[in-house]
């Protein structure tokens, strides 16, 4: 179980999407958050939430290390980075590699990586056409997952299904069954991530995250209890 005293949770990808929902949820849980931001656009909003913002690009290893090895001790790292490439370079693997390397040096207690259903052995959960379309990003996500698992850090890899932006439903679940597929609201992913953060049951696991009411193709599975 990670400790929650004066140390921070380091969040990469807080500007939008799942990362922003995680930021909101951590603040609601009275956690101290340090967010790595590439663009200053969302800095005022995050700082208004009480989040400490440090500017930097995850693709720059030196910047990441300086941000994580600062004065404040970091207890855990959560990364949601990825998406559209900047100048042709995706962050899905290289950015996460830099975060993982820095986390090892910072001796953090846990690293949570947000990946995607379709990565690694969960490729069987997606239809062939979707796999073909997503192949470039899924290759990098799998590389990042493997790098994290080989890092020696305590980790949780969370692979959400298709993401929606509606409010949380409370129906989000995680499972080690890699055949499941479906959709899930970003806010529900955020809640699951924060539950995994403080649950030893999630340690060193690769988990699919879906809404139990929005599944397709493989309805029978065993939920992982995070309590």
C-alpha positions, 0 to 999 in steps of 0.5 A, spaced: 500 500 500 502 506 498 503 512 503 499 518 503 503 523 507 507 529 504 509 526 498 506 527 491 503 523 485 506 525 479 501 525 473 503 525 466 497 527 461 493 531 465 491 537 460 485 533 457 481 526 457 482 521 462 488 525 465 484 531 466 479 526 470 484 523 474 487 530 476 480 532 478 479 525 482 485 525 486 484 532 488 477 530 490 481 525 494 485 530 497 491 527 494 497 532 492 498 532 485 504 534 481 502 535 473 507 535 467 504 539 462 507 540 455 503 546 453 501 552 458 494 552 455 491 548 461 496 550 466 491 556 470 485 551 470 490 545 474 493 550 478 486 553 480 485 546 482 491 546 487 495 542 482 503 543 482 504 544 475 511 543 472 512 544 464 516 539 460 515 534 454 515 527 456 519 526 450 525 530 453 528 525 458 532 530 462 526 535 463 522 529 465 528 527 470 528 534 473 521 534 474 520 528 478 527 528 482 525 535 484 524 537 492 518 534 493 518 526 494 514 522 489 510 516 491 507 514 485 506 516 477 500 515 473 501 516 465 496 517 460 500 520 455 499 518 448 495 520 442 497 524 436 504 525 434 508 531 435 513 532 429 512 525 427 514 522 434 509 519 438 510 519 446 506 512 447 513 509 448 518 514 448 515 518 453 513 513 457 520 510 457 522 517 460 517 517 465 519 510 467 526 511 467 525 517 472 521 513 476 526 508 477 531 513 479 526 517 484 524 510 487 517 511 486 512 506 490 508 504 484 507 506 476 500 506 473 500 506 465 494 507 461 494 503 455 489 500 451 485 494 449 488 491 443 495 492 446 499 485 447 495 479 448 488 483 448 489 484 441 484 478 440 479 482 443 478 487 437 475 486 430 481 485 425 479 492 422 480 496 428 487 492 429 489 494 423 487 501 424 490 502 431 496 498 429 502 503 429 499 506 436 498 499 439 505 497 437 508 503 441 503 501 447 505 494 448 513 496 448 511 501 453 507 496 457 513 491 456 518 496 458 514 498 465 514 490 467 521 489 466 523 496 470 523 493 477 517 498 479 511 495 482 506 497 476 499 496 474 497 497 466 490 499 465 487 498 458 481 501 457 476 500 452 473 505 447 472 512 451 466 516 452 466 523 455 459 522 459 459 523 467 461 517 471 456 511 471 460 507 477 459 501 472 467 501 471 470 494 472 477 491 471 479 484 469 485 480 468 481 477 462 484 480 456 478 477 451 473 483 454 471 489 449 467 494 450 466 502 452 467 506 458 466 513 460 473 517 462 471 519 469 470 511 470 477 510 468 479 515 472 476 512 478 478 505 477 485 508 476 485 511 483 482 505 486 488 501 483 493 506 486 491 504 493 490 497 492 495 492 493 490 487 489 492 491 482 500 490 483 503 488 478 497 486 474 495 488 466 488 489 467 482 491 462 477 496 464 470 496 461 463 498 463 459 492 465 453 495 462 457 497 455 460 490 453 460 486 447 462 480 444 465 476 451 460 477 456 463 472 461 469 474 465 471 475 473 472 482 476 478 484 480 476 486 486 480 492 488 478 493 496 
